[in-house]
């Protein structure tokens, strides 16, 4: 049963008792992309409407 909790450290996004900088970097990039998608989704911020 304990073997289910062992995973590849490179692909682990949820670590028990630790910090995964790779997952944090991808999470930050995803957050920036989503905020840009929402920001440029408004008509007032559309660069093609100049």
N, C-alpha and C positions, 0 to 999 in steps of 0.2 A: 504493500500500500504506500510505503514511503517513497517508492520509485517514481510515483506520479509527480512529485514536487521537484524532482531534479530535471533541469532543462539546460539547454545550451546558453551559457552566459552572454554570448554575443546577441542572441535573439530574444533574451528575456526582457520584457518590458515592465514586469512587476517583480521586484526583488524583495525578499523578506529580510528586513534588517539592514538594508543597504541602499545606495543611491546609484542609479544607472545613468551616466551622462549621455549615452547614445540615445536612450529613450527620451531624456529631457531635451536634447537638441532637436529631435524629430517632432516632439510636442510643441516646442517653441516655433519651429518653422511652420507647422500646421496652423497654429494660432495666428501667425502673421498672415498666412495665405487666406484664412477665413475672414479676418478683419478687412483685408484688402478687397476681397470679393464683395463683402457687404458694403464697404465704403464706395466703391466704384459702381455698385448696383443702383445707387440713387441717381436720378436724372441731373441733379445739380452738380454732381461730381464726375459726370461722364466726360472724358477728354475729347470725345469725337463731336461734342455739341458746341465747339468753340466758334 
